[in-house]
Amino acid sequence: MPVVRVDVSPTMLRWARARARLEREDLAKAFPKLAEWEQGKVKPTFKQLEAFAHRVHVPVGYLFLPTPPDERLPIPDYRTVRNAGVEQPSADLLDTIYACQNRQGWYRDFAELNGDESLDFVGSIAVQSDVVRAGRLIRDALKLTVEARQAAKTWEDALRQMVAQAEELGVLVMRNGVVGNNTHRKLNPDEFRGFALTDPLAPLVFINAADSKSAQMFTLAHELVHLFTNREGVSDASPRHMPTGAVEQWCNNVAAEVLVPRQEFVGAYRQSADLQDELPRLARVFKVSTLVILRRVYDVGGLSREAFGKAYGAEVARLQALAKNRQANTEAGGDFHLTEAVRVGRRFAKALVSSTLEGRTLYRDAFKLLDIKKVETFTEFGISLGVAI
């Protein structure tokens, strides 16, 4: 029987590969004829095309379109590269946003059925309002005080505490470094660091956990500012980032004020002291990363922009070296249930598992929202959350 091959446009094959941020070399082992497919010299079989579509994370039907679809982010894009918007989102970013939108939609219905009231903090602060006042309002809402943070052993503990306080306020906080549970689809911090999805019943923050832990606290604060102003969108916020857009610049300034109040910082900062001594000391005082402290030093005039850039780069390199050493000394693996609770957020997870066990949500739908496949895994996850027996 002759091999049946399908007529697919080489343009669509090249588009699908580029959309997945993959080079031909990345796919050469699985698809040795890919170069010839993309040049139109050879046509793939339908089975080969299905396998290719799965590998590049695109619906196989898309590959039969005459031209690439116009895929745009479903939420505003506040990222900039060389003062221009980022035009083509990756499949990983799109799939992550869609997954979070689905979870948000489920939680919104759940909250409505429970008769939950709208959350007053969403949209309670106007963009470009006074930075110090905005920062204080957010800290008060989160019950975030310098004294409470100082009680935490490390700034990483303070980050976990801040996530818990945000969830207590009503925010769905999700942190993941891959798409779903697929460890082969690592999210790229250079593409985005986080995003916010606004809703009066189900406000959601997503943090790219593939980014350094030292940067995640600032991302959380930045995205919370977006919720308080009721402006959803994708961000590339970091303590180093100096956005040209007025909204992002203001959000960054407020995020820094949330984490390290300017008045308290000025009182604690010793400008005449050696910077290398001040960074760890102030990080211990405010329980934030040294990168956030560097940003505040710059904010109060302790460093020029050029000096700030150099010091920030050096500190990132130091932290990356420490992280590699820590990873090398840590056994591989981890607790799936703890990781899953971080990925989808404890607030969302507990609501979904409880609703499913009560028969209000289908197991099939819960499995899809959690990206798990087995009843045993679901049950064990519920036990770890304290909502299943």
C-alpha positions in Angstrom: 0.0 0.0 0.0 1.5 3.4 -1.0 2.3 5.9 1.8 -0.4 8.6 1.8 1.1 12.1 2.4 -0.8 15.3 3.2 -0.7 18.6 1.5 0.5 21.0 4.1 2.0 24.5 3.5 5.7 24.8 4.3 4.9 28.3 5.6 2.6 26.8 8.3 5.2 24.3 9.4 7.8 27.1 9.8 5.3 29.2 11.6 4.4 26.4 14.0 8.0 25.7 14.9 8.8 29.4 15.4 5.7 29.8 17.5 7.0 27.1 19.8 10.4 28.9 20.0 12.1 25.9 18.5 14.9 25.5 15.9 15.1 22.8 13.4 17.9 21.2 15.4 15.6 20.9 18.4 13.3 18.7 16.3 15.8 16.9 14.1 15.8 13.6 16.0 12.1 13.2 16.1 11.5 14.6 12.6 14.6 14.0 10.4 12.8 15.2 7.2 11.7 18.5 8.8 14.0 20.6 6.7 12.6 19.0 3.5 9.0 19.5 4.8 9.7 23.1 5.4 11.2 23.5 1.9 8.3 21.8 0.3 10.5 19.0 -1.1 8.7 16.2 0.8 5.2 16.0 2.4 4.7 14.4 5.8 2.2 11.7 6.5 -0.8 12.6 8.6 0.6 10.5 11.5 3.8 12.5 11.2 1.9 15.7 11.1 0.0 14.8 14.2 3.2 14.0 16.0 4.7 17.3 14.9 1.6 19.3 16.0 1.8 17.7 19.4 5.5 18.5 19.7 5.1 22.2 18.8 1.9 22.5 20.9 -0.5 23.6 18.1 -3.9 22.1 17.1 -3.3 20.0 14.0 -6.1 21.8 12.2 -4.1 25.0 12.3 -1.5 23.5 10.0 -4.1 23.2 7.2 -4.8 26.9 7.2 -3.7 28.9 4.2 -1.9 31.5 6.4 -0.9 31.7 10.1 -3.7 32.8 12.4 -3.5 36.2 14.0 -2.7 35.1 17.6 -2.8 38.0 20.0 -2.6 38.1 23.8 -6.1 37.9 25.3 -5.1 40.6 27.8 -3.2 43.9 27.6 0.5 43.7 27.1 2.7 45.9 29.2 6.0 44.4 28.2 8.4 46.3 26.1 11.6 45.5 24.3 13.6 48.5 23.1 10.5 50.7 23.8 8.3 48.6 21.5 5.6 46.1 22.3 6.3 42.4 22.1 4.3 41.3 19.0 4.4 37.5 18.9 3.6 35.6 22.2 4.9 32.1 22.5 2.7 29.1 22.7 3.8 28.6 26.3 2.7 32.1 27.4 -0.7 31.8 25.5 -1.4 28.3 27.0 -0.5 29.6 30.5 -2.9 32.5 30.2 -5.7 30.4 28.8 -5.3 27.9 31.7 -5.4 30.7 34.3 -8.5 32.2 32.6 -10.2 28.8 32.7 -9.4 28.5 36.5 -10.5 32.1 37.1 -13.8 31.4 35.2 -14.4 28.3 37.3 -13.7 30.2 40.6 -15.9 33.1 39.6 -18.9 30.7 39.1 -18.0 29.0 42.4 -18.0 32.3 44.2 -21.3 33.4 42.7 -22.9 30.2 43.7 -21.6 30.7 47.2 -23.1 34.2 47.3 -19.6 35.8 47.8 -19.6 39.6 47.7 -17.4 41.5 45.3 -13.9 42.4 46.6 -13.7 46.1 47.4 -9.9 46.3 46.8 -10.2 45.6 43.1 -10.0 48.9 41.4 -9.8 50.9 44.6 -6.6 52.8 43.6 -6.3 55.2 40.7 -3.3 54.9 38.4 -0.9 57.8 38.9 -2.2 58.6 42.4 0.3 59.3 45.1 2.9 56.5 45.2 3.4 56.5 49.0 -0.3 56.5 49.7 -1.0 53.8 47.2 1.7 51.6 48.7 0.3 52.2 52.2 -3.2 51.2 51.1 -2.0 48.0 49.6 0.2 47.1 52.7 -2.8 47.8 54.9 -5.1 45.6 52.9 -2.6 42.8 53.0 -1.8 43.4 56.7 1.8 43.6 55.6 4.0 45.4 58.1 7.7 45.8 58.4 7.6 44.3 61.9 5.7 41.2 60.8 8.2 40.7 57.9 11.1 41.0 60.3 9.7 38.1 62.3 10.2 35.8 59.2 13.5 33.9 59.3 14.4 34.7 55.6 13.0 36.8 52.8 11.9 33.5 51.1 9.7 32.9 54.2 8.5 36.4 53.9 7.5 35.7 50.2 5.5 32.7 51.3 3.9 34.8 54.0 3.0 37.5 51.5 1.4 35.0 49.1 -0.7 33.6 52.0 -1.7 37.2 52.9 -2.7 37.9 49.3 -4.8 34.7 49.2 -6.4 35.6 52.5 -7.4 38.9 50.9 -9.1 37.0 48.1 -6.5 36.8 45.4 -5.8 33.6 43.5 -2.0 33.4 43.5 -0.5 30.9 41.1 3.3 30.3 40.7 4.6 28.0 38.0 7.8 27.6 36.0 6.4 25.3 33.4 3.2 25.0 31.3 0.9 23.0 33.5 2.8 20.0 34.8 4.9 19.6 31.6 8.5 19.9 32.7 9.6 20.0 29.0 7.8 23.3 28.6 9.7 25.7 30.8 8.5 29.2 30.9 10.9 31.9 29.8 11.4 34.8 32.3 12.9 36.8 29.4 9.4 36.7 27.7 7.3 37.5 30.8 7.6 37.5 34.6 4.0 37.6 35.5 0.5 38.7 34.7 -2.7 39.8 36.4 -6.3 38.9 35.6 -8.8 41.3 37.2 -12.2 40.3 38.4 -14.3 41.5 41.4 -14.9 37.9 42.6 -11.8 36.1 41.3 -8.8 38.4 40.9 -5.7 36.3 39.9 -2.0 36.8 39.9 0.4 34.5 38.0 4.1 34.5 38.8 6.7 32.9 36.5 8.5 30.6 38.9 11.2 29.9 36.3 12.4 33.4 37.3 14.8 33.7 40.2 13.1 33.6 43.7 14.8 36.9 44.4 12.7 38.5 41.6 9.4 36.8 42.3 8.6 38.9 45.4 8.8 42.1 43.3 6.7 40.5 40.6 4.0 39.6 43.1 3.9 43.1 44.5 3.8 44.5 40.9 0.9 42.3 39.8 -1.0 43.1 43.0 -0.8 46.8 42.1 -2.4 45.9 38.8 -5.3 44.3 40.7 -5.8 47.2 43.0 -6.0 49.5 39.9 -8.2 47.0 38.0 -5.8 46.8 35.1 -5.0 43.3 33.9 -2.1 42.5 31.7 1.2 40.8 31.1 4.3 42.3 32.7 8.1 41.9 32.6 8.4 43.7 35.9 11.6 43.4 37.9 13.5 45.7 40.3 15.9 46.5 37.5 13.3 47.2 34.8 12.8 50.9 34.0 9.7 50.9 31.8 8.9 53.7 29.4 5.2 53.4 29.8 3.6 55.6 32.5 1.4 52.8 33.9 4.2 50.3 34.3 6.6 52.9 35.7 4.0 53.9 38.3 3.2 50.2 39.1 6.9 49.5 39.7 7.3 52.5 42.0 4.3 51.5 44.0 5.5 47.8 44.2 8.8 49.1 45.6 6.9 51.2 48.1 4.7 48.2 49.1 7.8 46.1 49.9 10.1 48.7 51.3 8.4 51.9 52.5 10.5 54.9 51.5 10.3 56.6 54.9 11.5 53.5 56.8 14.2 52.8 54.2 15.6 56.3 54.4 15.8 55.9 58.2 17.6 52.6 57.9 19.9 53.2 55.0 23.5 54.3 55.7 24.6 56.0 52.6 28.2 56.3 53.8 28.5 52.6 54.4 29.9 50.1 51.9 27.2 48.9 49.6 28.2 45.3 49.9 27.6 45.5 53.6 24.4 47.4 53.3 22.7 45.1 50.9 22.5 42.0 53.1 21.9 44.1 56.3 18.9 45.9 54.8 17.7 42.7 53.2 17.5 41.2 56.7 15.8 44.3 58.1 13.0 44.4 55.4 13.0 40.7 54.5 13.2 41.3 50.8 15.8 40.2 48.3 19.0 42.2 47.9 17.8 43.1 44.4 14.8 45.0 45.8 17.1 46.7 48.2 19.3 47.8 45.3 16.3 49.3 43.6 15.4 51.3 46.7 19.0 52.5 47.0 18.7 53.8 43.5 15.2 55.3 44.2 16.5 57.4 47.1 19.5 58.7 45.1 22.2 56.4 46.6 23.3 55.2 43.1 23.3 56.7 39.6 21.4 54.8 36.9 24.7 53.5 35.4 26.0 52.4 38.8 22.7 50.8 39.6 22.8 48.8 36.4 26.3 47.5 37.1 25.6 46.7 40.7 22.4 44.9 39.8 24.1 42.8 37.2 26.8 41.8 39.6 24.3 40.9 42.3 22.2 38.8 39.9 25.4 36.9 39.0 26.2 36.3 42.6 22.6 35.1 43.4 22.6 32.8 40.4 25.9 31.2 41.5 24.4 30.6 45.0 21.3 29.1 43.5 23.3 26.7 41.4 25.3 25.6 44.4 22.2 25.1 46.4 20.6 23.1 43.6 23.7 20.9 43.3 23.5 20.1 47.0 19.8 19.3 46.9 18.4 15.9 46.0 16.3 15.8 42.8 12.6 15.5 43.0 10.1 17.0 45.5 6.7 16.7 47.0 4.2 16.7 44.1 1.3 17.9 46.3 3.2 20.8 47.7 4.3 21.8 44.2 0.8 21.5 42.8 -0.6 23.7 45.6 1.9 26.4 44.7 1.2 26.0 40.9 -2.5 26.5 41.1 -2.7 28.3 44.5 -4.1 26.9 47.8 -7.2 29.1 47.6 -8.2 27.8 44.2 -7.1 24.2 44.9 -9.1 23.9 48.2 -12.2 25.4 46.6 -12.0 23.1 43.6 -11.3 19.9 45.5 -14.1 20.6 48.0 -16.6 21.4 45.2 -15.6 18.1 43.4 -16.0 16.0 46.5 -19.4 17.6 47.2 -20.5 16.6 43.7 -20.9 20.2 42.4 -17.9 19.9 40.0 -17.3 16.9 37.7 -14.1 15.0 38.4 -13.3 15.3 34.7 -13.4 19.1 34.9 -11.4 19.2 38.1 -8.7 16.9 36.5 -8.4 19.3 33.6 -8.2 22.4 35.7 -5.5 20.8 37.9 -3.7 19.1 35.0 -3.8 15.7 36.7 -5.0 12.3 35.4 -5.6 9.9 38.2 -8.3 9.7 40.9 -5.6 8.5 43.4 -3.5 11.6 42.7 -6.5 13.8 43.1 -7.5 12.2 46.4 -4.0 12.4 47.8 -3.8 16.0 46.8 -7.1 16.7 48.6 -5.7 15.0 51.8 -2.5 17.2 51.6 -4.8 20.3 51.5 -6.8 19.1 54.4 -10.1 18.9 52.5 -10.3 15.1 51.8 -10.3 12.1 54.0 
